[in-house]
């Protein structure tokens, strides 16, 4: 594979694994909602919070596995106009 294709495949697999793990954590967190208290420390300690972080991190990893900047194909300066 050219341009680090194996690393990109690993990043995509990691992203998918994060999304799957995040879905399980969100489902577990939803089941714990009736017994949870709305305190900031309790929110951060629950699996619903970490499930959302994991899902968004997985989406980020999947997007960057196809990104030109990560693959090293970004030839010039970025144009914002």
N, C-alpha and C positions, 0 to 999 in steps of 0.2 A: 504494500500500500504506500502511496506517496503522500508527502506532507504530513506524516504522523498519523496515518489513518487508523492504526491500531490503538493509539491513545484516544482518538476521537470516538472509536467504538466503545472503549472502556468508559469514557465520560458519559456516553449515551446510556450504557447499561447501568451505570451508577445513578443517573438521573431517573431512570425508570424504577430502580429499586427504591429510591427515596420517595417517589410518588406512591408506590404500593405500600411502603411502611407508613407513610403519612396518612393514607386512607384508613389503615387499621387503627392508627392512633386517634384519628378524628372520630371514628365509630366508637372506640372505647371511651373517649372523652365525652361524647354525647350521652352515653349510658351513665356516666358519673355526674352529669349536670344536676340531677335532683338532690344529690347529697353534697354539692359543692357550695362553698361560701364565696361571696363576691369580693374578697380581699385581694389586693394586688399580688401578694406572695403566693396565695392559693391559686390564682389564675396562671401564674408562670409555672407552678409546680404540676399542673394537670396535663394529661396527654393531649387534650384538645388544642392547646397552645402549640405544643411541639409538633403535633401533626400538621398544623397549618404551616409552620416554619419548614417542615420537611417537604411538604407538597410544593411550596413556592421555590425551595432550593432545588428540587428535582426538575421543575420547569425551567429554571435558570440553567442547570447543567445540560438539559436537552437542547435548549436554544443555543448555548455556547458550543455544543458539539458540532454544530453546523455553521458556526460563525466564521467569517473570513479572517477576522483579527486573531482568533485562536489558532487557526490552521496555518497562519503565516503567509496568507495570500494578499495582505493589505499592502499594496505597492506604494502608494503615495500618501500625502497628507489628507486628512479628513476635510471635506468641503461642507460647510454648514449653510451655504447660500442656495 
